[in-house]
């Protein structure tokens, strides 16, 4: 696992996990928080690429809440339904017009086996982007505070490690 923090605001920018394959080789990086890096783009006409108007789902946390953003959703706010499914330990986003459906879990809460609370969930829609927020529980906030104290003890390097 690697994490990247902003040294000025102490915000988590990127968290990535890398697991070994069944044969022991290094697997691909799985981005948990932040935007995944785009791979090299070739300009061949025969390439098949994803449409740039497809919804883009990513996680971007704040200090007080877990936050997910779904870009390229042009529907009004009243079309969306966002709720917690406690039996599956996940959050579900769906539209009334059946054009978008997403089911995802909060891995931070799964790691320490905290229950999901529907009252901590909220969402808003602006500029074709759905923003889903889940207020962080006290246990997560204390863990992050302790981690931040440990990070303050480390020497900060420049952007390129100089």
Residue pairs with C-beta under 8 A, 6 or more apart in sequence:
1 15
1 16
1 17
1 18
2 14
2 15
2 16
2 18
3 12
3 14
3 15
3 16
4 12
4 13
4 14
4 15
4 34
5 11
5 12
5 13
5 151
6 13
7 156
10 63
10 148
10 151
11 61
11 62
11 63
12 33
12 34
12 61
13 33
13 34
14 31
14 33
14 34
14 35
15 31
15 32
15 33
15 34
16 29
16 30
16 31
16 32
16 34
17 29
17 30
17 32
18 26
18 27
18 28
18 29
18 30
19 27
19 30
20 26
20 27
21 27
31 37
31 58
32 59
32 107
33 59
33 60
33 61
34 58
34 59
34 60
35 58
36 58
53 72
54 72
55 70
55 71
55 72
55 73
55 100
56 69
56 70
56 71
56 72
57 68
57 69
57 70
57 102
57 104
58 68
58 69
58 71
59 66
59 67
59 68
59 69
60 67
60 68
60 69
61 67
62 133
64 135
64 136
64 141
65 133
65 134
65 135
65 136
66 106
66 108
66 133
66 134
66 136
67 131
67 132
67 133
67 134
68 104
68 131
68 132
69 129
69 130
69 131
69 132
70 93
70 100
70 102
70 129
70 130
70 132
71 128
71 129
72 128
72 129
73 80
73 100
73 125
73 128
73 129
73 130
74 128
75 95
75 97
75 99
75 100
75 125
76 125
77 123
77 124
77 125
79 95
79 96
79 97
80 93
80 94
80 95
80 96
80 123
80 125
80 130
81 92
81 93
81 94
81 95
81 96
82 91
82 92
82 93
82 121
82 123
82 130
82 132
83 91
83 92
83 118
83 121
84 90
84 91
84 92
84 116
84 117
84 118
84 121
85 91
85 92
85 103
86 115
86 116
86 118
88 103
88 105
89 105
89 109
89 110
89 116
90 103
90 104
90 105
90 116
91 103
91 104
91 105
91 106
91 116
91 121
91 132
91 134
92 101
92 102
92 103
93 100
93 101
93 102
93 103
93 123
93 130
93 132
94 100
94 101
94 102
95 101
106 116
106 134
108 140
109 115
109 116
109 137
109 140
112 139
112 140
112 143
114 137
114 139
114 140
117 137
120 134
120 135
120 137
121 132
121 133
121 134
121 135
122 132
122 133
122 134
122 135
123 130
123 131
123 132
123 133
124 130
124 131
124 133
125 131
136 144
